[in-house]
Amino acid sequence: MTEDDIFLFGSGTKPYTAVGVMRAVEAGRVGLDDAAAPLVDKALRRVGANTTLAALFGPRARLVTLRQLLHMSSGIADFDYPAFDDALLQAGVAKRVHTPLEFVLGAAAVKPPFICEPGSCVSYSSTNYVLLGLVLLALDDSAQAWHPPIPHP
């Protein structure tokens, strides 16, 4: 491998995200049955998005809990679909830094944005863990926004 090789590591971050959320639960900062929307909305503001989870995914998004995101039972659609993936992997685009907001907006573009009512099904959706990452951003009082790393020359 070289620094020019491209590979997808997205799902490899899920265990780290889950541990971060569970540490916040253990510390009493959040509860597993807390609504995710208020925290996601706080993080969306920090990354400069002028929107809310409900505005992106509809009113059902207000019902989604942290537990449902962890268990992939939120019902929120996955951003991982061919047209979105193809756009990310195009030459010239693949090496640029992609923000969490980009993935949330990709998921919000899926119609319908929910594949089932929150808590009524289990379906693999990486969107759940991107949203949990935003929850962690909201809980980190020292973080003002998400900033991509400085690219290598």
Secondary structure, 3 states (H helix, E strand, C coil): CCCCCCCCCHHHHHHHHHHHHHHHHHCCCCCCCCECHHHHHHHHHHCCCCCCHHHHHCHHHHHCEHHHHHHCCCCECCCCCHHHHHHHHCCCCCCCCCCHHHHHHHHHCCCCCECCCCCCCCCCCCHHHHHHHHHHHHHCCCCCCCCCCCCCC
